[in-house]
Amino acid sequence: MFDLDKTLLSADSTVEWMRGLLRASPLKLLAALPVLPAALVMLHMPSARRIGASLLLWIATYGLDRAALEQSIDAFARRFEQGMRSLHWIDDGMARLREHLDRGDRVVIVTAAPQWLAGRLLASIAGDLPVLGSELRRAGGGWIVRRHCRGMEKCRMLLEAGYGKAWRWAYSDSADDAPMLARAREAFLVNATVRTQRQAAAHGASHAVVLQWPV
């Protein structure tokens, strides 16, 4: 099991995609500024994360129907493939991913990023990899998170998709993924701070090994 953002990618892909949408619309950017502090606080509260993630997403995607949303993701992915300073693949992470694939291991990408976005970014390098990500739905002219693939929800979605309750390996940068790491025989925290290590250990992932992958 591989997380995506800050594990295989150098930054948060959803943030970079939304930043582009907001910059393209001064009105959306103006609307997002007063909401940003509250949204950031909510993202650190397990009970409010889905709402926090939805606030900025709704503003950034307001006025986009399904086709326009997919077009915006496709345009972002093309810019990414051409090279972006703010977002790129982590070389060591991709090498580890290829190592598992070359051995014939069953690999799943499981991420809090929208599934449509994650799938499109991965299409050019590993289009046949299964991807589980956050599910979106349209509401009031914009898009919000219907199901946030983060924390324990990752484990639920993996179980529902037929990947069982435990796995051989798991990689993530975040203590939020402690439930997924705890269920892995071998768990890895990428570029984790001491605080992240302690938080992960407190939630069952004390066996996680820290990997330092240059970004």
C-alpha positions as semicolon CSV with decimal commas, in nm:
position;residue;x (nm);y (nm);z (nm)
1;M;0,000;0,000;0,000
2;F;0,141;0,336;-0,104
3;D;0,016;0,677;-0,005
4;L;0,057;0,936;-0,282
5;D;0,113;1,293;-0,162
6;K;0,452;1,346;0,008
7;T;0,521;0,974;-0,029
8;L;0,547;0,937;-0,406
9;L;0,480;1,302;-0,488
10;S;0,678;1,592;-0,345
11;A;0,375;1,792;-0,229
12;D;-0,003;1,783;-0,192
13;S;-0,144;1,731;-0,541
14;T;-0,494;1,845;-0,445
15;V;-0,363;2,172;-0,303
16;E;-0,161;2,237;-0,619
17;W;-0,459;2,162;-0,844
18;M;-0,694;2,383;-0,642
19;R;-0,435;2,660;-0,624
20;G;-0,438;2,673;-1,003
21;L;-0,817;2,696;-1,013
22;L;-0,821;2,975;-0,754
23;R;-0,547;3,174;-0,925
24;A;-0,740;3,157;-1,250
25;S;-1,040;3,328;-1,087
26;P;-0,986;3,643;-0,876
27;L;-1,340;3,610;-0,736
28;K;-1,281;3,253;-0,621
29;L;-0,947;3,350;-0,469
30;L;-1,113;3,637;-0,284
31;A;-1,383;3,403;-0,154
32;A;-1,128;3,145;-0,040
33;L;-0,910;3,377;0,169
34;P;-1,148;3,424;0,466
35;V;-1,236;3,053;0,464
36;L;-0,877;2,929;0,463
37;P;-0,801;2,959;0,839
38;A;-1,112;2,767;0,941
39;A;-1,055;2,502;0,674
40;L;-0,698;2,444;0,791
41;V;-0,811;2,402;1,152
42;M;-1,079;2,152;1,046
43;L;-0,827;1,947;0,850
44;H;-0,650;1,873;1,179
45;M;-0,973;1,760;1,348
46;P;-1,069;1,400;1,258
47;S;-1,440;1,469;1,302
48;A;-1,430;1,775;1,074
49;R;-1,175;1,681;0,809
50;R;-1,427;1,607;0,537
51;I;-1,592;1,945;0,591
52;G;-1,259;2,125;0,597
53;A;-1,149;1,957;0,275
54;S;-1,482;2,038;0,113
55;L;-1,483;2,411;0,192
56;L;-1,195;2,511;-0,034
57;L;-1,275;2,241;-0,288
58;W;-1,627;2,378;-0,330
59;I;-1,501;2,732;-0,387
60;A;-1,230;2,621;-0,628
61;T;-1,467;2,406;-0,835
62;Y;-1,776;2,628;-0,826
63;G;-1,940;2,643;-1,166
64;L;-1,773;2,327;-1,298
65;D;-1,987;2,038;-1,413
66;R;-1,846;1,687;-1,437
67;A;-1,697;1,743;-1,782
68;A;-1,538;2,075;-1,684
69;L;-1,402;1,924;-1,363
70;E;-1,237;1,643;-1,557
71;Q;-1,100;1,894;-1,809
72;S;-0,942;2,095;-1,526
73;I;-0,781;1,779;-1,386
74;D;-0,655;1,681;-1,730
75;A;-0,507;2,027;-1,788
76;F;-0,336;2,015;-1,450
77;A;-0,196;1,668;-1,523
78;R;-0,055;1,788;-1,856
79;R;0,122;2,076;-1,682
80;F;0,255;1,830;-1,426
81;E;0,386;1,598;-1,697
82;Q;0,561;1,891;-1,866
83;G;0,734;1,976;-1,538
84;M;0,630;2,176;-1,231
85;R;0,859;2,318;-0,965
86;S;0,599;2,276;-0,694
87;L;0,509;1,913;-0,767
88;H;0,718;1,622;-0,893
89;W;0,776;1,254;-0,833
90;I;1,010;1,160;-0,549
91;D;1,286;0,955;-0,710
92;D;1,342;0,718;-0,417
93;G;0,971;0,662;-0,380
94;M;0,928;0,577;-0,745
95;A;1,229;0,345;-0,730
96;R;1,073;0,160;-0,436
97;L;0,741;0,140;-0,620
98;R;0,909;-0,008;-0,928
99;E;1,099;-0,252;-0,706
100;H;0,771;-0,391;-0,575
101;L;0,621;-0,406;-0,924
102;D;0,927;-0,580;-1,067
103;R;0,898;-0,845;-0,795
104;G;0,538;-0,905;-0,888
105;D;0,399;-0,764;-0,564
106;R;0,039;-0,649;-0,557
107;V;0,054;-0,270;-0,528
108;V;-0,232;-0,032;-0,450
109;I;-0,218;0,347;-0,434
110;V;-0,445;0,471;-0,156
111;T;-0,468;0,846;-0,110
112;A;-0,673;1,129;0,035
113;A;-0,649;1,304;-0,302
114;P;-0,958;1,280;-0,523
115;Q;-0,955;0,949;-0,705
116;W;-1,003;1,119;-1,041
117;L;-0,699;1,341;-0,980
118;A;-0,475;1,064;-0,846
119;G;-0,566;0,828;-1,127
120;R;-0,491;1,090;-1,391
121;L;-0,152;1,181;-1,242
122;L;-0,052;0,815;-1,226
123;A;-0,179;0,735;-1,575
124;S;0,141;0,834;-1,754
125;I;0,372;0,624;-1,536
126;A;0,163;0,340;-1,397
127;G;-0,178;0,353;-1,555
128;D;-0,264;-0,004;-1,465
129;L;-0,216;0,042;-1,090
130;P;-0,533;0,027;-0,880
131;V;-0,603;0,361;-0,712
132;L;-0,830;0,432;-0,417
133;G;-0,892;0,797;-0,342
134;S;-1,145;1,038;-0,203
135;E;-1,484;1,037;-0,370
136;L;-1,644;1,366;-0,477
137;R;-1,999;1,472;-0,545
138;R;-2,154;1,789;-0,682
139;A;-2,341;2,015;-0,442
140;G;-2,480;2,363;-0,497
141;G;-2,278;2,438;-0,807
142;G;-1,943;2,312;-0,678
143;W;-1,786;1,985;-0,567
144;I;-1,740;1,850;-0,216
145;V;-1,588;1,540;-0,060
146;R;-1,843;1,260;-0,034
147;R;-1,600;1,014;0,117
148;H;-1,259;1,118;0,249
149;C;-0,997;0,846;0,195
150;R;-0,792;0,929;0,501
151;G;-0,712;0,768;0,835
152;M;-0,929;0,470;0,923
153;E;-1,139;0,532;0,613
154;K;-0,846;0,413;0,402
155;C;-0,865;0,076;0,574
156;R;-1,241;0,056;0,523
157;M;-1,208;0,137;0,154
158;L;-0,929;-0,117;0,111
159;L;-1,145;-0,383;0,277
160;E;-1,445;-0,297;0,060
161;A;-1,229;-0,312;-0,252
162;G;-1,120;-0,665;-0,166
163;Y;-0,770;-0,601;-0,030
164;G;-0,839;-0,749;0,312
165;K;-0,772;-0,623;0,663
166;A;-0,392;-0,656;0,663
167;W;-0,108;-0,631;0,412
168;R;0,260;-0,699;0,370
169;W;0,388;-0,343;0,325
170;A;0,256;0,010;0,373
171;Y;0,418;0,346;0,298
172;S;0,301;0,690;0,409
173;D;0,435;1,024;0,527
174;S;0,155;1,092;0,773
175;A;0,056;0,981;1,121
176;D;-0,302;1,004;0,997
177;D;-0,229;0,680;0,814
178;A;-0,136;0,500;1,136
179;P;-0,435;0,263;1,095
180;M;-0,305;0,154;0,755
181;L;0,054;0,131;0,879
182;A;-0,051;-0,064;1,188
183;R;-0,207;-0,334;0,970
184;A;0,111;-0,382;0,766
185;R;0,373;-0,641;0,850
186;E;0,634;-0,389;0,738
187;A;0,546;-0,020;0,769
188;F;0,741;0,281;0,649
189;L;0,710;0,650;0,734
190;V;0,859;0,875;0,468
191;N;1,055;1,179;0,586
192;A;0,874;1,167;0,919
193;T;0,950;1,410;1,198
194;V;0,995;1,288;1,554
195;R;0,645;1,416;1,629
196;T;0,499;1,220;1,339
197;Q;0,678;0,907;1,456
198;R;0,539;0,947;1,806
199;Q;0,187;1,010;1,682
200;A;0,198;0,706;1,456
201;A;0,337;0,491;1,738
202;A;0,061;0,608;1,971
203;H;-0,194;0,478;1,721
204;G;-0,049;0,134;1,668
205;A;0,233;0,190;1,419
206;S;0,530;0,174;1,656
207;H;0,702;-0,071;1,421
208;A;0,716;0,180;1,135
209;V;1,063;0,242;0,995
210;V;1,153;0,597;0,891
211;L;1,279;0,644;0,536
212;Q;1,458;0,962;0,434
213;W;1,381;1,026;0,070
214;P;1,519;1,351;-0,079
215;V;1,246;1,572;-0,219
